[in-house]
């Protein structure tokens, strides 16, 4: 009989939607025993004494990570449990591991990769997980997918199959020295930039040195917010208490502190030391607790930047996560400075690019990370607008509800073009004129632009 240890990362405990998928699977696999560790609910207890958790993990044939996706990754509580596994030296090498997550498929990819990378650290043989929609278990298709998934897991275990390890750190990596390269001279400017950091994860003074250099190079007033100093009472419990009121269930004052001391700045820079393929547990706690804003991109238009201490070249998932956070939030990513090669030059460049973004209110258009992510929440908020009243009001005010498509002229025009293209006679006559016709709107733009040389400086002044 296979022993399955389920790490339930949901703070909802037995009421976890994700856990219901596991319970459903359990009813069809009598040759497997399932033991659930309620990581999301009992993380404080596990921090005090990890011995029972360690014993359970070491007795497992399969470790099943089970969680709802919270802000691009696993909930902070499960993140902390993974840290505890490493800190306590739990011997799980050679055991199998997989995962089940539920979400609306908003960056479930980065969450799954985070688990896979940490499984590699622990020597676990990882099997590709199941990313389910929150409603899948209520559908016949979703139930079949869950059973098919676990049948595949059992089949793979019996044959000793697992995913190859893709992640690898640079052998012998150490931070590049912060040279005495002079910071660019600049006149002091009116405005404030907040540097959010977590000193509890810094292995040495390298991150502090990067922050100091950045503050010297930046011509704005800077304030450092150290998350290690904030008295968090706990991680987000997904209670939706803030959905209509905007106020967090916890009474530790974080929601007011976030809005007054961090989100009020002209720009935000996040400074961290890479730990466990992420920004660390406390940053994850900070991210999850920002749900006091609901799904509202309240810092939209505000530039952001990153100071990263660690082997960033080896962390592709983390690079995607940083860009995605900015894209979904409607924030211009001014730059990422790391201490991989030449930290002084990268920090100076970040300071210059951030200054430009603040001065000119520069905002790059969203790419797939931003457009796709926002559309997922657009649909979700619209369906749940009766509950998420503040989110609904925000989305409505900012024109995020761009459905159904209202470009009737374009739609009718495409029908007409489609009918013409179905005629072989018309196709022969038009030949290459189709592509020429498609460029007509763009030719008109060029004609209206006038002379090619425009006074860009005057345009920027007008914009400001």
Beta strands, then each sheet from edge to edge (+ up, - down):
strand 1: 2-8
strand 2: 32-37
strand 3: 62-68
strand 4: 96-103
strand 5: 125-126
strand 6: 130-133
strand 7: 192-197
strand 8: 221-226
strand 9: 267-273
strand 10: 303-309
strand 11: 333-338
sheet 1: 2+ 1+ 3+ 4+ 5+
sheet 2: 2+ 1+ 3+ 4+ 6+
sheet 3: 8+ 7+ 9+ 10+ 11+
end
